[in-house]
Amino acid sequence: MLTGTRIEAPKLGSVAVTRPDPWDMTDAVLLTVLCLFCAGTALGVTRRARSNCRNDEADERLVSLGELVAAFDHMLVRKGLMTRAQLDLIRTGTRSRGIITGMRTTGAAREDYREVELDLMVSRCGGGQFPIRQRALVPASALARISPGNVIDTYYRPGDESAVAVCVPPA
């Protein structure tokens, strides 16, 4: 029996339901696998590079002071800045002071060094002095300090005062 209430049917529209395309899922899986493969390859290469660096560092060694000095001495002789005899005097001779009594430039030059002829009065370690004339290559920047009256480092052998090595650092 009806009592005056009216029920209307709801207005429903149609909804379309589609199944997902199986190829879309395959593409996603392939992309994921490709990303994982690339990441694995990158990590492997990085580990291999790190292990190679470790081997290179393990093969390296520090240079001793003697080897460094020998290489520097060889470079000075090779460039013609000093002779082997002068280096031997500097390394094993007696260090002293020399007073410059005269200086003449020869006009010769090598790299940034100028050749000068020095008249020196060298002090003996036990007392006394001896004169000597010495040719030396001096840094161009130190030429102002190579004038009569200035004191420079000299090296000689006490038994042989005929050879002297002069050491003038750059200014």
N, CA, C and O atoms as a DFTB+ gen file, in Angstrom:
684 C
 N C O
     1  1       0.792      -1.134       0.000
     2  2       0.000       0.000       0.000
     3  2       0.864       1.237       0.000
     4  3       1.909       1.266       0.650
     5  1       0.457       2.224      -0.695
     6  2       1.216       3.437      -0.881
     7  2       0.662       4.519       0.014
     8  3      -0.549       4.674       0.169
     9  1       1.531       5.220       0.565
    10  2       1.087       6.253       1.483
    11  2       1.378       7.644       0.958
    12  3       1.214       8.612       1.700
    13  1       1.771       7.778      -0.198
    14  2       2.026       9.069      -0.789
    15  2       3.501       9.411      -0.893
    16  3       3.846      10.492      -1.370
    17  1       4.315       8.582      -0.491
    18  2       5.756       8.821      -0.622
    19  2       6.199       8.262      -1.947
    20  3       5.859       7.146      -2.340
    21  1       6.922       9.032      -2.574
    22  2       7.331       8.623      -3.893
    23  2       8.847       8.400      -3.898
    24  3       9.592       9.267      -3.441
    25  1       9.294       7.312      -4.382
    26  2      10.708       6.965      -4.471
    27  2      11.082       6.973      -5.928
    28  3      10.488       6.277      -6.752
    29  1      12.068       7.766      -6.226
    30  2      12.527       7.807      -7.602
    31  2      13.825       7.012      -7.704
    32  3      14.608       6.945      -6.757
    33  1      14.021       6.449      -8.801
    34  2      15.241       5.681      -9.025
    35  2      16.407       6.658      -9.198
    36  3      16.276       7.669      -9.887
    37  1      17.498       6.368      -8.598
    38  2      18.638       7.280      -8.742
    39  2      19.109       7.324     -10.187
    40  3      19.025       6.344     -10.926
    41  1      19.595       8.472     -10.554
    42  2      20.089       8.639     -11.909
    43  2      21.560       8.224     -11.911
    44  3      22.418       8.934     -11.384
    45  1      21.824       7.124     -12.480
    46  2      23.187       6.609     -12.565
    47  2      23.670       6.731     -13.989
    48  3      22.946       6.451     -14.945
    49  1      24.882       7.147     -14.103
    50  2      25.480       7.202     -15.418
    51  2      26.278       5.923     -15.643
    52  3      26.459       5.122     -14.725
    53  1      26.725       5.750     -16.797
    54  2      27.510       4.549     -17.075
    55  2      28.991       4.828     -16.787
    56  3      29.505       5.897     -17.119
    57  1      29.649       3.883     -16.183
    58  2      31.073       3.976     -15.873
    59  2      31.764       2.892     -16.668
    60  3      31.380       1.723     -16.629
    61  1      32.786       3.302     -17.387
    62  2      33.513       2.324     -18.188
    63  2      34.714       1.846     -17.388
    64  3      35.478       2.663     -16.875
    65  1      34.888       0.573     -17.279
    66  2      36.019      -0.031     -16.584
    67  2      36.860      -0.737     -17.626
    68  3      36.391      -1.587     -18.383
    69  1      38.166      -0.334     -17.631
    70  2      39.051      -0.990     -18.592
    71  2      40.147      -1.724     -17.833
    72  3      40.540      -1.315     -16.741
    73  1      40.610      -2.754     -18.390
    74  2      41.717      -3.504     -17.788
    75  2      43.029      -2.837     -18.202
    76  3      43.136      -2.342     -19.324
    77  1      44.029      -2.816     -17.316
    78  2      45.304      -2.199     -17.687
    79  2      45.978      -2.984     -18.799
    80  3      45.861      -4.205     -18.908
    81  1      46.688      -2.220     -19.618
    82  2      47.408      -2.836     -20.731
    83  2      48.624      -3.584     -20.175
    84  3      49.438      -2.982     -19.474
    85  1      48.763      -4.860     -20.467
    86  2      49.892      -5.608     -19.920
    87  2      51.235      -5.086     -20.431
    88  3      52.254      -5.299     -19.775
    89  1      51.267      -4.411     -21.583
    90  2      52.532      -3.888     -22.102
    91  2      53.019      -2.686     -21.291
    92  3      54.226      -2.463     -21.197
    93  1      52.105      -1.908     -20.703
    94  2      52.511      -0.795     -19.851
    95  2      53.255      -1.312     -18.632
    96  3      54.250      -0.708     -18.232
    97  1      52.821      -2.382     -18.040
    98  2      53.487      -2.987     -16.880
    99  2      54.847      -3.547     -17.294
   100  3      55.814      -3.448     -16.539
   101  1      54.922      -4.117     -18.457
   102  2      56.190      -4.677     -18.930
   103  2      57.218      -3.566     -19.116
   104  3      58.388      -3.734     -18.772
   105  1      56.786      -2.438     -19.657
   106  2      57.695      -1.305     -19.826
   107  2      58.211      -0.817     -18.476
   108  3      59.395      -0.507     -18.345
   109  1      57.344      -0.745     -17.479
   110  2      57.748      -0.300     -16.148
   111  2      58.752      -1.269     -15.536
   112  3      59.737      -0.848     -14.928
   113  1      58.503      -2.562     -15.696
   114  2      59.421      -3.566     -15.149
   115  2      60.765      -3.489     -15.866
   116  3      61.815      -3.553     -15.227
   117  1      60.738      -3.352     -17.188
   118  2      61.987      -3.246     -17.938
   119  2      62.777      -1.996     -17.545
   120  3      64.001      -2.043     -17.422
   121  1      62.082      -0.897     -17.351
   122  2      62.743       0.329     -16.936
   123  2      63.388       0.154     -15.562
   124  3      64.512       0.603     -15.340
   125  1      62.680      -0.498     -14.644
   126  2      63.222      -0.742     -13.307
   127  2      64.459      -1.629     -13.381
   128  3      65.467      -1.348     -12.733
   129  1      64.385      -2.696     -14.168
   130  2      65.528      -3.603     -14.310
   131  2      66.715      -2.867     -14.927
   132  3      67.855      -3.062     -14.505
   133  1      66.452      -2.024     -15.922
   134  2      67.517      -1.258     -16.557
   135  2      68.191      -0.316     -15.558
   136  3      69.416      -0.198     -15.548
   137  1      67.405       0.349     -14.727
   138  2      67.965       1.256     -13.716
   139  2      68.827       0.490     -12.721
   140  3      69.919       0.937     -12.370
   141  1      68.343      -0.661     -12.265
   142  2      69.116      -1.466     -11.322
   143  2      70.415      -1.958     -11.960
   144  3      71.455      -1.984     -11.303
   145  1      70.363      -2.340     -13.214
   146  2      71.551      -2.812     -13.914
   147  2      72.588      -1.686     -14.035
   148  3      73.776      -1.898     -13.794
   149  1      72.122      -0.493     -14.410
   150  2      73.042       0.645     -14.551
   151  2      73.670       1.010     -13.207
   152  3      74.864       1.301     -13.135
   153  1      72.870       0.994     -12.151
   154  2      73.396       1.308     -10.822
   155  2      74.437       0.275     -10.408
   156  3      75.477       0.634      -9.857
   157  1      74.174      -0.984     -10.663
   158  2      75.132      -2.042     -10.329
   159  2      76.424      -1.902     -11.107
   160  3      77.509      -2.102     -10.562
   161  1      76.310      -1.561     -12.374
   162  2      77.502      -1.373     -13.205
   163  2      78.316      -0.185     -12.706
   164  3      79.542      -0.259     -12.617
   165  1      77.635       0.909     -12.380
   166  2      78.336       2.097     -11.889
   167  2      79.054       1.794     -10.581
   168  3      80.190       2.230     -10.390
   169  1      78.419       1.062      -9.682
   170  2      79.065       0.718      -8.418
   171  2      80.272      -0.182      -8.650
   172  3      81.302      -0.022      -7.996
   173  1      80.151      -1.116      -9.569
   174  2      81.276      -2.005      -9.866
   175  2      82.467      -1.255     -10.424
   176  3      83.608      -1.516     -10.042
   177  1      82.205      -0.318     -11.331
   178  2      83.289       0.480     -11.911
   179  2      83.937       1.345     -10.835
   180  3      85.159       1.488     -10.806
   181  1      83.130       1.919      -9.958
   182  2      83.661       2.757      -8.884
   183  2      84.543       1.940      -7.953
   184  3      85.630       2.382      -7.580
   185  1      84.085       0.759      -7.579
   186  2      84.898      -0.096      -6.706
   187  2      86.204      -0.473      -7.383
   188  3      87.257      -0.475      -6.745
   189  1      86.146      -0.792      -8.668
   190  2      87.358      -1.176      -9.393
   191  2      88.319       0.007      -9.460
   192  3      89.527      -0.166      -9.298
   193  1      87.791       1.209      -9.698
   194  2      88.651       2.396      -9.758
   195  2      89.273       2.666      -8.396
   196  3      90.452       3.013      -8.311
   197  1      88.497       2.512      -7.336
   198  2      89.047       2.717      -5.996
   199  2      90.123       1.697      -5.691
   200  3      91.151       2.036      -5.105
   201  1      89.903       0.460      -6.076
   202  2      90.908      -0.562      -5.797
   203  2      92.172      -0.299      -6.602
   204  3      93.271      -0.571      -6.120
   205  1      92.041       0.230      -7.831
   206  2      93.227       0.574      -8.614
   207  2      93.987       1.714      -7.963
   208  3      95.218       1.703      -7.946
   209  1      93.274       2.701      -7.426
   210  2      93.935       3.813      -6.751
   211  2      94.702       3.312      -5.540
   212  3      95.827       3.744      -5.291
   213  1      94.102       2.413      -4.795
   214  2      94.790       1.880      -3.627
   215  2      96.082       1.190      -4.048
   216  3      97.107       1.334      -3.382
   217  1      96.041       0.441      -5.152
   218  2      97.246      -0.236      -5.606
   219  2      98.297       0.772      -6.057
   220  3      99.484       0.601      -5.781
   221  1      97.857       1.832      -6.756
   222  2      98.806       2.849      -7.190
   223  2      99.450       3.528      -5.990
   224  3     100.662       3.746      -5.975
   225  1      98.648       3.861      -4.986
   226  2      99.183       4.516      -3.805
   227  2     100.101       3.586      -3.033
   228  3     101.097       4.026      -2.458
   229  1      99.768       2.299      -3.017
   230  2     100.614       1.342      -2.315
   231  2     101.958       1.200      -3.018
   232  3     102.974       0.953      -2.368
   233  1     101.973       1.355      -4.344
   234  2     103.220       1.237      -5.090
   235  2     104.090       2.484      -4.955
   236  3     105.304       2.419      -5.150
   237  1     103.471       3.620      -4.620
   238  2     104.234       4.854      -4.472
   239  2     105.042       4.805      -3.185
   240  3     104.697       4.100      -2.237
   241  1     106.122       5.570      -3.177
   242  2     106.903       5.699      -1.960
   243  2     107.379       7.135      -1.860
   244  3     107.451       7.855      -2.856
   245  1     107.696       7.530      -0.664
   246  2     108.194       8.881      -0.465
   247  2     109.653       8.948      -0.887
   248  3     110.402       7.982      -0.738
   249  1     110.039      10.082      -1.408
   250  2     111.421      10.283      -1.827
   251  2     112.232      10.655      -0.596
   252  3     111.800      11.475       0.215
   253  1     113.391      10.060      -0.460
   254  2     114.244      10.396       0.676
   255  2     114.934      11.734       0.411
   256  3     115.004      12.194      -0.729
   257  1     115.433      12.338       1.460
   258  2     116.106      13.627       1.328
   259  2     117.352      13.498       0.460
   260  3     117.659      14.394      -0.327
   261  1     118.068      12.389       0.600
   262  2     119.265      12.170      -0.211
   263  2     118.947      12.097      -1.694
   264  3     119.683      12.639      -2.518
   265  1     117.840      11.422      -2.041
   266  2     117.436      11.324      -3.442
   267  2     117.012      12.682      -3.988
   268  3     117.292      13.009      -5.141
   269  1     116.336      13.473      -3.155
   270  2     115.909      14.801      -3.579
   271  2     117.115      15.706      -3.834
   272  3     117.153      16.422      -4.834
   273  1     118.095      15.675      -2.935
   274  2     119.304      16.487      -3.100
   275  2     120.072      16.045      -4.338
   276  3     120.570      16.882      -5.090
   277  1     120.174      14.726      -4.556
   278  2     120.887      14.212      -5.734
   279  2     120.207      14.662      -7.026
   280  3     120.884      15.030      -7.986
   281  1     118.882      14.633      -7.056
   282  2     118.151      15.072      -8.250
   283  2     118.351      16.570      -8.486
   284  3     118.505      17.002      -9.628
   285  1     118.348      17.359      -7.413
   286  2     118.556      18.799      -7.548
   287  2     119.978      19.087      -8.030
   288  3     120.179      19.930      -8.905
   289  1     120.963      18.392      -7.463
   290  2     122.351      18.567      -7.896
   291  2     122.508      18.215      -9.372
   292  3     123.183      18.923     -10.119
   293  1     121.883      17.123      -9.783
   294  2     121.958      16.698     -11.185
   295  2     121.364      17.773     -12.105
   296  3     121.897      18.038     -13.183
   297  1     120.261      18.387     -11.672
   298  2     119.634      19.443     -12.469
   299  2     120.566      20.656     -12.589
   300  3     120.669      21.246     -13.665
   301  1     121.244      21.033     -11.501
   302  2     122.164      22.175     -11.550
   303  2     123.327      21.913     -12.504
   304  3     123.727      22.798     -13.260
   305  1     123.869      20.695     -12.466
   306  2     124.980      20.347     -13.359
   307  2     124.497      20.269     -14.803
   308  3     125.169      20.762     -15.709
   309  1     123.331      19.649     -15.024
   310  2     122.789      19.496     -16.377
   311  2     122.541      20.858     -17.033
   312  3     122.791      21.028     -18.226
   313  1     122.051      21.822     -16.253
   314  2     121.790      23.156     -16.801
   315  2     123.057      23.998     -16.917
   316  3     123.030      25.080     -17.504
   317  1     124.160      23.515     -16.366
   318  2     125.414      24.252     -16.442
   319  2     125.514      25.380     -15.437
   320  3     126.352      26.268     -15.593
   321  1     124.679      25.368     -14.407
   322  2     124.718      26.430     -13.404
   323  2     125.847      26.217     -12.401
   324  3     126.347      27.177     -11.815
   325  1     126.247      24.968     -12.202
   326  2     127.360      24.632     -11.307
   327  2     128.095      23.438     -11.884
   328  3     127.545      22.675     -12.679
   329  1     129.346      23.286     -11.473
   330  2     130.102      22.101     -11.875
   331  2     130.000      21.060     -10.770
   332  3     129.600      21.363      -9.646
   333  1     130.364      19.837     -11.105
   334  2     130.343      18.767     -10.104
   335  2     131.321      19.083      -8.967
   336  3     131.030      18.805      -7.804
   337  1     132.486      19.667      -9.303
   338  2     133.480      20.013      -8.284
   339  2     132.929      21.069      -7.317
   340  3     133.152      20.984      -6.109
   341  1     132.209      22.064      -7.855
   342  2     131.618      23.082      -6.981
   343  2     130.573      22.468      -6.054
   344  3     130.510      22.804      -4.872
   345  1     129.755      21.565      -6.596
   346  2     128.754      20.907      -5.753
   347  2     129.402      20.066      -4.666
   348  3     128.923      20.040      -3.533
   349  1     130.492      19.375      -5.003
   350  2     131.195      18.582      -3.992
   351  2     131.740      19.476      -2.884
   352  3     131.682      19.117      -1.707
   353  1     132.270      20.638      -3.258
   354  2     132.755      21.574      -2.240
   355  2     131.622      22.054      -1.337
   356  3     131.785      22.139      -0.120
   357  1     130.479      22.364      -1.936
   358  2     129.345      22.847      -1.142
   359  2     128.827      21.747      -0.225
   360  3     128.465      22.017       0.920
   361  1     128.786      20.509      -0.714
   362  2     128.231      19.409       0.089
   363  2     129.207      18.912       1.152
   364  3     128.783      18.535       2.245
   365  1     130.500      18.904       0.854
   366  2     131.443      18.271       1.788
   367  2     132.551      19.204       2.258
   368  3     133.339      18.827       3.125
   369  1     132.631      20.412       1.707
   370  2     133.704      21.326       2.083
   371  2     133.398      22.081       3.367
   372  3     132.381      21.852       4.022
   373  1     134.297      22.978       3.706
   374  2     134.166      23.799       4.906
   375  2     133.479      25.106       4.531
   376  3     133.898      25.807       3.610
   377  1     132.421      25.416       5.262
   378  2     131.689      26.659       4.996
   379  2     132.411      27.812       5.675
   380  3     132.860      27.711       6.817
   381  1     132.507      28.900       4.941
   382  2     133.183      30.072       5.462
   383  2     132.514      31.321       4.905
   384  3     131.525      31.250       4.176
   385  1     133.082      32.465       5.270
   386  2     132.583      33.732       4.747
   387  2     133.636      34.329       3.843
   388  3     134.835      34.267       4.116
   389  1     133.154      34.910       2.759
   390  2     134.067      35.577       1.842
   391  2     133.646      37.023       1.667
   392  3     132.476      37.324       1.431
   393  1     134.620      37.912       1.788
   394  2     134.346      39.337       1.586
   395  2     134.708      39.663       0.141
   396  3     135.809      39.363      -0.319
   397  1     133.768      40.279      -0.563
   398  2     133.989      40.626      -1.966
   399  2     134.879      41.865      -2.024
   400  3     134.538      42.918      -1.485
   401  1     136.025      41.718      -2.687
   402  2     136.931      42.863      -2.852
   403  2     136.858      43.442      -4.263
   404  3     137.297      44.567      -4.498
   405  1     136.307      42.678      -5.196
   406  2     136.146      43.162      -6.559
   407  2     135.149      42.288      -7.307
   408  3     135.006      41.100      -7.017
   409  1     134.459      42.895      -8.280
   410  2     133.464      42.138      -9.043
   411  2     133.413      42.681     -10.459
   412  3     133.338      43.890     -10.678
   413  1     133.455      41.749     -11.434
   414  2     133.334      42.110     -12.841
   415  2     132.344      41.158     -13.490
   416  3     132.367      39.955     -13.230
   417  1     131.480      41.694     -14.329
   418  2     130.574      40.820     -15.078
   419  2     131.284      40.381     -16.348
   420  3     132.022      41.154     -16.959
   421  1     131.055      39.141     -16.736
   422  2     131.688      38.618     -17.953
   423  2     130.782      38.787     -19.163
   424  3     131.247      38.686     -20.298
   425  1     129.512      39.040     -18.942
   426  2     128.554      39.175     -20.036
   427  2     127.858      37.875     -20.379
   428  3     126.884      37.877     -21.132
   429  1     128.337      36.766     -19.843
   430  2     127.700      35.470     -20.116
   431  2     126.478      35.302     -19.216
   432  3     126.429      35.814     -18.098
   433  1     125.494      34.570     -19.739
   434  2     124.267      34.335     -18.967
   435  2     123.716      32.959     -19.306
   436  3     123.860      32.474     -20.429
   437  1     123.087      32.346     -18.327
   438  2     122.362      31.083     -18.505
   439  2     121.074      31.200     -17.716
   440  3     121.075      31.468     -16.514
   441  1     119.978      30.992     -18.424
   442  2     118.650      31.145     -17.826
   443  2     118.579      32.498     -17.137
   444  3     118.788      33.522     -17.788
   445  1     118.291      32.537     -15.834
   446  2     118.182      33.807     -15.113
   447  2     119.426      34.037     -14.247
   448  3     119.341      34.684     -13.203
   449  1     120.567      33.515     -14.671
   450  2     121.824      33.649     -13.937
   451  2     122.820      34.419     -14.790
   452  3     122.843      34.275     -16.013
   453  1     123.643      35.239     -14.140
   454  2     124.675      36.018     -14.824
   455  2     126.042      35.565     -14.309
   456  3     126.228      35.334     -13.114
   457  1     126.983      35.446     -15.228
   458  2     128.325      35.037     -14.812
   459  2     129.110      36.264     -14.375
   460  3     129.137      37.283     -15.065
   461  1     129.747      36.146     -13.216
   462  2     130.567      37.232     -12.681
   463  2     131.915      36.652     -12.259
   464  3     132.034      35.466     -11.948
   465  1     132.913      37.512     -12.257
   466  2     134.224      37.136     -11.734
   467  2     134.412      37.902     -10.430
   468  3     134.374      39.132     -10.404
   469  1     134.613      37.162      -9.365
   470  2     134.700      37.759      -8.035
   471  2     136.121      37.664      -7.502
   472  3     136.778      36.631      -7.638
   473  1     136.585      38.739      -6.900
   474  2     137.808      38.714      -6.097
   475  2     137.338      38.638      -4.656
   476  3     136.594      39.497      -4.183
   477  1     137.787      37.594      -3.962
   478  2     137.307      37.346      -2.602
   479  2     138.461      37.261      -1.620
   480  3     139.578      36.886      -1.976
   481  1     138.171      37.613      -0.390
   482  2     139.062      37.371       0.735
   483  2     138.294      36.408       1.644
   484  3     137.361      36.799       2.344
   485  1     138.717      35.130       1.612
   486  2     138.000      34.066       2.319
   487  2     138.618      33.872       3.696
   488  3     139.840      33.795       3.829
   489  1     137.781      33.794       4.709
   490  2     138.244      33.570       6.081
   491  2     138.477      32.082       6.309
   492  3     137.641      31.248       5.961
   493  1     139.631      31.763       6.900
   494  2     139.907      30.378       7.282
   495  2     139.223      30.096       8.609
   496  3     139.044      30.993       9.432
   497  1     138.843      28.841       8.808
   498  2     138.166      28.479      10.059
   499  2     139.099      28.601      11.260
   500  3     138.650      28.968      12.345
   501  1     140.378      28.303      11.093
   502  2     141.328      28.385      12.199
   503  2     141.884      29.782      12.400
   504  3     142.700      29.993      13.297
   505  1     141.474      30.715      11.610
   506  2     141.981      32.077      11.679
   507  2     142.773      32.414      10.430
   508  3     143.341      31.528       9.791
   509  1     142.811      33.652      10.091
   510  2     143.523      34.097       8.904
   511  2     142.603      34.172       7.698
   512  3     141.421      33.835       7.769
   513  1     143.172      34.621       6.595
   514  2     142.415      34.783       5.357
   515  2     143.292      34.404       4.181
   516  3     144.517      34.354       4.289
   517  1     142.643      34.138       3.051
   518  2     143.391      33.929       1.813
   519  2     142.594      34.526       0.659
   520  3     141.366      34.456       0.642
   521  1     143.310      35.121      -0.315
   522  2     142.623      35.719      -1.465
   523  2     142.406      34.665      -2.553
   524  3     143.165      33.704      -2.674
   525  1     141.356      34.872      -3.334
   526  2     141.081      33.993      -4.469
   527  2     140.216      34.734      -5.472
   528  3     139.426      35.607      -5.111
   529  1     140.380      34.372      -6.741
   530  2     139.531      34.897      -7.811
   531  2     138.661      33.739      -8.276
   532  3     139.168      32.652      -8.552
   533  1     137.350      33.965      -8.364
   534  2     136.402      32.884      -8.666
   535  2     135.356      33.370      -9.654
   536  3     134.801      34.459      -9.506
   537  1     135.091      32.541     -10.674
   538  2     133.961      32.803     -11.580
   539  2     132.762      32.045     -11.043
   540  3     132.877      30.900     -10.608
   541  1     131.612      32.697     -11.080
   542  2     130.399      32.051     -10.561
   543  2     129.182      32.569     -11.313
   544  3     129.159      33.701     -11.794
   545  1     128.179      31.715     -11.400
   546  2     126.879      32.128     -11.937
   547  2     126.021      32.562     -10.760
   548  3     125.812      31.810      -9.809
   549  1     125.530      33.787     -10.845
   550  2     124.774      34.393      -9.754
   551  2     123.376      34.721     -10.265
   552  3     123.235      35.191     -11.394
   553  1     122.330      34.482      -9.455
   554  2     120.979      34.861      -9.889
   555  2     120.927      36.360     -10.219
   556  3     121.486      37.185      -9.497
   557  1     120.259      36.688     -11.300
   558  2     120.166      38.091     -11.717
   559  2     119.535      38.949     -10.628
   560  3     119.875      40.123     -10.482
   561  1     118.616      38.360      -9.865
   562  2     117.956      39.127      -8.798
   563  2     118.904      39.427      -7.639
   564  3     118.607      40.296      -6.819
   565  1     120.046      38.724      -7.550
   566  2     120.977      38.924      -6.439
   567  2     122.191      39.769      -6.827
   568  3     123.098      39.946      -6.014
   569  1     122.224      40.288      -8.045
   570  2     123.391      41.064      -8.480
   571  2     123.640      42.297      -7.615
   572  3     124.787      42.711      -7.449
   573  1     122.600      42.878      -7.071
   574  2     122.772      44.069      -6.229
   575  2     123.533      43.740      -4.943
   576  3     124.193      44.608      -4.371
   577  1     123.444      42.494      -4.491
   578  2     124.144      42.105      -3.259
   579  2     125.584      41.674      -3.527
   580  3     126.342      41.426      -2.590
   581  1     125.959      41.585      -4.789
   582  2     127.313      41.168      -5.150
   583  2     128.109      42.419      -5.514
   584  3     128.345      42.708      -6.687
   585  1     128.506      43.134      -4.505
   586  2     129.313      44.337      -4.731
   587  2     130.430      44.354      -3.689
   588  3     130.299      43.733      -2.635
   589  1     131.526      45.058      -3.974
   590  2     132.649      45.081      -3.031
   591  2     132.212      45.498      -1.625
   592  3     131.453      46.449      -1.437
   593  1     132.722      44.748      -0.652
   594  2     132.402      44.999       0.749
   595  2     131.337      44.069       1.299
   596  3     131.225      43.921       2.516
   597  1     130.558      43.441       0.441
   598  2     129.520      42.511       0.910
   599  2     130.127      41.155       1.253
   600  3     131.186      40.778       0.751
   601  1     129.429      40.442       2.119
   602  2     129.877      39.127       2.574
   603  2     128.972      38.066       1.965
   604  3     127.748      38.204       1.981
   605  1     129.573      37.001       1.424
   606  2     128.811      35.890       0.850
   607  2     129.338      34.573       1.425
   608  3     130.430      34.517       1.991
   609  1     128.545      33.526       1.267
   610  2     128.958      32.194       1.713
   611  2     129.945      31.604       0.717
   612  3     129.726      31.650      -0.493
   613  1     131.030      31.051       1.239
   614  2     132.012      30.364       0.407
   615  2     132.306      29.004       1.027
   616  3     132.134      28.804       2.230
   617  1     132.746      28.083       0.199
   618  2     133.093      26.731       0.645
   619  2     134.461      26.387       0.076
   620  3     134.746      26.663      -1.089
   621  1     135.303      25.785       0.904
   622  2     136.640      25.390       0.459
   623  2     137.081      24.163       1.250
   624  3     136.422      23.757       2.207
   625  1     138.205      23.580       0.835
   626  2     138.815      22.476       1.576
   627  2     140.057      23.042       2.281
   628  3     140.885      23.698       1.649
   629  1     140.181      22.789       3.581
   630  2     141.324      23.349       4.314
   631  2     142.689      22.958       3.734
   632  3     143.632      23.744       3.824
   633  1     142.817      21.787       3.153
   634  2     144.104      21.386       2.580
   635  2     144.337      21.933       1.187
   636  3     145.468      21.910       0.702
   637  1     143.290      22.426       0.526
   638  2     143.398      22.901      -0.859
   639  2     142.610      24.198      -0.994
   640  3     141.400      24.178      -1.217
   641  1     143.294      25.310      -0.858
   642  2     142.625      26.615      -0.930
   643  2     142.590      27.169      -2.348
   644  3     142.236      28.330      -2.552
   645  1     142.956      26.346      -3.330
   646  2     142.963      26.827      -4.712
   647  2     141.573      26.779      -5.339
   648  3     141.328      27.436      -6.351
   649  1     140.673      26.016      -4.754
   650  2     139.310      25.909      -5.296
   651  2     138.309      26.368      -4.243
   652  3     138.349      25.934      -3.092
   653  1     137.423      27.242      -4.657
   654  2     136.384      27.770      -3.769
   655  2     135.063      27.725      -4.518
   656  3     135.006      27.991      -5.718
   657  1     134.010      27.388      -3.802
   658  2     132.660      27.442      -4.373
   659  2     131.910      28.572      -3.686
   660  3     131.996      28.743      -2.470
   661  1     131.180      29.331      -4.473
   662  2     130.424      30.476      -3.975
   663  2     128.948      30.132      -4.032
   664  3     128.473      29.547      -5.005
   665  1     128.229      30.497      -2.984
   666  2     126.788      30.234      -2.939
   667  2     126.062      31.550      -2.673
   668  3     126.192      32.138      -1.600
   669  1     125.298      32.001      -3.665
   670  2     124.538      33.243      -3.539
   671  2     123.074      32.919      -3.823
   672  3     122.724      32.617      -4.964
   673  1     122.212      32.976      -2.806
   674  2     120.792      32.679      -3.040
   675  2     120.105      33.823      -3.781
   676  3     120.561      34.965      -3.717
   677  1     119.006      33.522      -4.488
   678  2     118.259      34.588      -5.165
   679  2     117.689      35.578      -4.157
   680  3     117.411      35.224      -3.012
   681  1     117.517      36.825      -4.599
   682  2     116.960      37.855      -3.707
   683  2     115.458      37.753      -3.660
   684  3     114.807      38.533      -2.964
